[in-house]
Amino acid sequence: MSASTFASAFTGAWQLLRLASPQLPIGGYSYSQGLEMAVEQGLVHNADSAERWLRDQLLLNLARFEAPLLYAHCQAAAQQDWMALAQLSAQHRASRETRELHLESRQMGYSLQQLLSQLPELDQAAQTAFAQLPEPSFALAWALAARAWQISAQDALAAWLWSWLENQLAVLMKTLPLGQQAAQRLTSQLIPLLQQAQQQAVERPAEHWGSAAFGLTLASMAHERQYSRLFRS
């Protein structure tokens, strides 16, 4: 491997870690995606039930719809297919089943847009795409961040799945509560499922996108009215 290739590979690794970092200032830590309410209702009450909730979200929801939709966003952004990207963003916006999930996507998309607009890596084409969409979704902003930092669509999807898992484990540690060692054991159990969800998302044709995550939707709806909560709705 030449010195330039070596340097390029490691630059890409740093950017991937940057995108997946919980320190990315977009407010992801503020949301539980219904998990706080699932704990409140007793649906998630220990490590085993937490593993079941997260496993179902990964394989029955994310792998079937959220992840392939995000992957398509990243592909379109990388290929500069701005029309496809706008259509995918509209599809993502329409798929938010609750007010809480819609506001989460809008707020995090806006925050990531504001971050990228202050950085030199965002090229003019991507800036124009942002400007033409008055309410960028989080998926669209994530795809443009991957484009700006030259992260492949598959790696951007992996970073998104990892950040989702880290966020959900952080929710469990605050609400269940789940200890750090128990959270690491859960991570070991779920990493193979992250890989499975990524592979299924990449291979899933658009005509087969879709999920019916009733438990998540009901938990999110109830969370909007939860009397005492740590996370935003």
C-alpha positions as CSV (number, residue, x, y, z in Angstrom):
1,M,0.0,0.0,0.0
2,S,1.4,3.4,-1.0
3,A,1.7,6.2,1.5
4,S,-1.0,8.2,-0.1
5,T,-3.4,5.2,-0.1
6,F,-2.6,4.4,3.5
7,A,-3.3,8.0,4.5
8,S,-6.5,8.1,2.6
9,A,-7.8,4.9,4.2
10,F,-7.1,6.3,7.7
11,T,-8.7,9.6,6.9
12,G,-11.8,7.7,5.9
13,A,-11.7,5.8,9.2
14,W,-11.5,9.0,11.2
15,Q,-14.4,10.5,9.3
16,L,-16.5,7.4,9.9
17,L,-15.8,7.5,13.6
18,R,-16.7,11.2,13.5
19,L,-20.1,10.4,11.9
20,A,-20.9,7.6,14.3
21,S,-19.8,9.5,17.4
22,P,-22.4,10.2,20.1
23,Q,-20.6,13.6,20.4
24,L,-21.8,14.7,17.0
25,P,-23.8,17.8,18.1
26,I,-27.2,16.9,16.6
27,G,-29.2,16.1,19.8
28,G,-29.6,12.3,19.3
29,Y,-29.1,11.7,23.0
30,S,-32.3,13.7,23.6
31,Y,-34.7,11.1,22.2
32,S,-35.6,7.6,23.2
33,Q,-37.7,6.6,20.2
34,G,-40.5,5.2,22.4
35,L,-38.1,3.1,24.6
36,E,-38.6,5.3,27.7
37,M,-42.4,4.6,27.4
38,A,-41.8,0.9,26.9
39,V,-39.8,0.9,30.2
40,E,-42.6,2.9,31.9
41,Q,-45.2,0.3,30.7
42,G,-43.1,-2.6,31.8
43,L,-42.7,-4.0,28.3
44,V,-38.9,-3.6,28.9
45,H,-38.0,-4.4,32.5
46,N,-34.7,-6.3,32.4
47,A,-31.8,-7.1,30.2
48,D,-33.6,-10.0,28.5
49,S,-36.7,-7.9,27.6
50,A,-34.4,-5.1,26.5
51,E,-32.6,-7.4,24.2
52,R,-35.9,-8.6,22.7
53,W,-37.1,-5.1,22.1
54,L,-33.9,-4.0,20.4
55,R,-33.7,-7.2,18.4
56,D,-37.2,-6.7,17.1
57,Q,-36.6,-3.1,16.3
58,L,-33.5,-4.1,14.3
59,L,-34.9,-7.0,12.3
60,L,-38.6,-6.2,12.0
61,N,-38.4,-2.4,11.6
62,L,-34.9,-1.0,10.8
63,A,-33.7,-3.7,8.4
64,R,-37.0,-3.7,6.5
65,F,-37.6,0.0,6.0
66,E,-35.5,2.6,7.9
67,A,-32.1,1.2,7.0
68,P,-32.8,0.5,3.3
69,L,-34.3,4.0,3.0
70,L,-31.3,5.6,4.6
71,Y,-29.0,3.5,2.4
72,A,-30.8,4.7,-0.7
73,H,-30.4,8.3,0.6
74,C,-26.6,7.8,0.9
75,Q,-26.4,6.2,-2.6
76,A,-28.3,9.1,-4.2
77,A,-26.1,11.7,-2.4
78,A,-22.9,10.0,-3.5
79,Q,-24.1,9.8,-7.1
80,Q,-25.4,13.4,-7.1
81,D,-28.9,12.2,-8.0
82,W,-30.6,15.2,-6.4
83,M,-34.0,14.4,-7.8
84,A,-34.0,10.9,-6.3
85,L,-32.7,12.3,-3.0
86,A,-35.6,14.8,-2.8
87,Q,-38.1,12.0,-3.5
88,L,-36.5,9.8,-0.9
89,S,-36.5,12.6,1.6
90,A,-40.2,13.2,1.0
91,Q,-40.8,9.5,1.5
92,H,-38.9,9.5,4.8
93,R,-40.9,12.6,6.0
94,A,-44.2,10.9,5.1
95,S,-43.2,7.7,7.0
96,R,-42.9,9.4,10.4
97,E,-45.9,7.8,12.1
98,T,-46.1,10.0,15.1
99,R,-45.6,13.7,15.9
100,E,-42.7,12.8,18.1
101,L,-40.8,10.9,15.4
102,H,-41.5,13.6,12.9
103,L,-40.1,16.3,15.2
104,E,-37.1,14.2,16.1
105,S,-36.2,13.8,12.4
106,R,-36.7,17.4,11.7
107,Q,-34.7,18.7,14.6
108,M,-31.8,16.4,14.1
109,G,-31.8,17.0,10.3
110,Y,-31.8,20.8,11.0
111,S,-28.9,20.4,13.5
112,L,-26.8,18.4,11.2
113,Q,-27.5,20.8,8.4
114,Q,-26.3,23.7,10.6
115,L,-23.2,21.8,11.5
116,L,-22.3,20.9,7.9
117,S,-23.0,24.4,6.6
118,Q,-20.2,25.7,8.9
119,L,-17.6,23.1,7.6
120,P,-15.4,23.3,4.5
121,E,-16.1,19.7,3.4
122,L,-19.7,20.4,2.2
123,D,-19.5,21.1,-1.6
124,Q,-21.6,23.6,-3.5
125,A,-23.8,20.9,-5.0
126,A,-24.7,19.5,-1.5
127,Q,-25.3,23.1,-0.2
128,T,-27.7,23.7,-3.1
129,A,-29.6,20.4,-2.3
130,F,-29.9,21.5,1.3
131,A,-31.2,24.9,0.2
132,Q,-33.9,23.5,-2.0
133,L,-35.4,21.4,0.7
134,P,-37.0,23.6,3.4
135,E,-37.2,20.9,6.0
136,P,-34.4,18.4,5.5
137,S,-34.9,15.0,7.3
138,F,-32.3,13.4,9.4
139,A,-31.8,10.8,6.8
140,L,-31.1,13.4,4.1
141,A,-28.7,15.3,6.3
142,W,-26.9,12.0,7.2
143,A,-26.5,11.2,3.6
144,L,-25.0,14.6,2.8
145,A,-22.7,14.3,5.7
146,A,-21.5,10.9,4.4
147,R,-20.9,12.6,1.0
148,A,-19.1,15.5,2.5
149,W,-16.8,13.2,4.5
150,Q,-16.4,10.7,1.6
151,I,-17.9,7.8,3.5
152,S,-19.4,5.0,1.4
153,A,-23.1,4.3,1.6
154,Q,-22.5,0.9,3.3
155,D,-20.2,2.5,5.9
156,A,-22.6,5.4,6.5
157,L,-25.4,2.8,7.1
158,A,-23.2,1.0,9.5
159,A,-22.4,4.2,11.4
160,W,-26.1,5.0,11.6
161,L,-27.0,1.5,12.9
162,W,-24.2,1.8,15.5
163,S,-25.3,5.3,16.6
164,W,-28.9,4.0,17.0
165,L,-27.7,1.1,19.2
166,E,-25.6,3.4,21.3
167,N,-28.5,5.7,21.8
168,Q,-30.9,3.0,22.8
169,L,-28.4,1.5,25.3
170,A,-27.9,5.0,26.8
171,V,-31.7,5.2,27.2
172,L,-31.7,1.9,29.0
173,M,-28.9,2.9,31.3
174,K,-30.8,6.0,32.4
175,T,-34.3,4.6,32.6
176,L,-34.2,0.8,33.5
177,P,-31.6,1.3,34.9
178,L,-29.1,-0.9,33.1
179,G,-25.5,-1.1,34.3
180,Q,-22.6,-0.5,32.0
181,Q,-21.4,-4.1,32.1
182,A,-24.9,-5.3,31.3
183,A,-25.0,-2.8,28.4
184,Q,-21.8,-4.3,27.1
185,R,-23.2,-7.8,27.2
186,L,-26.2,-6.6,25.3
187,T,-23.8,-5.0,22.7
188,S,-22.1,-8.3,22.2
189,Q,-25.5,-10.0,21.7
190,L,-26.6,-7.4,19.2
191,I,-23.6,-6.7,17.1
192,P,-24.2,-9.8,14.9
193,L,-27.8,-8.4,14.4
194,L,-26.4,-5.0,13.3
195,Q,-24.4,-6.9,10.6
196,Q,-27.5,-8.8,9.6
197,A,-29.7,-5.7,9.5
198,Q,-27.1,-3.9,7.4
199,Q,-26.8,-6.8,4.9
200,Q,-30.6,-7.1,4.6
201,A,-31.0,-3.4,4.1
202,V,-28.4,-3.3,1.3
203,E,-30.0,-6.2,-0.5
204,R,-33.6,-5.3,0.0
205,P,-35.3,-4.0,-3.2
206,A,-37.3,-0.9,-2.9
207,E,-40.6,-2.6,-3.8
208,H,-40.1,-4.7,-0.6
209,W,-39.5,-1.8,1.8
210,G,-41.9,-1.6,4.6
211,S,-42.6,-2.5,8.2
212,A,-45.5,-2.4,10.7
213,A,-43.8,-1.5,14.0
214,F,-47.0,-1.1,16.0
215,G,-45.3,-1.4,19.4
216,L,-42.9,1.4,18.5
217,T,-45.6,3.6,17.2
218,L,-47.9,3.1,20.2
219,A,-45.0,3.6,22.6
220,S,-44.0,6.8,20.8
221,M,-47.6,8.1,20.8
222,A,-47.9,7.4,24.6
223,H,-44.5,9.0,25.3
224,E,-45.8,12.3,24.0
225,R,-48.2,12.3,26.9
226,Q,-46.0,10.6,29.5
227,Y,-46.3,12.6,32.8
228,S,-42.6,12.4,33.8
229,R,-39.9,11.7,31.3
230,L,-36.2,12.3,30.7
231,F,-36.3,12.3,26.9
232,R,-37.9,14.7,24.4
233,S,-41.2,14.2,22.6
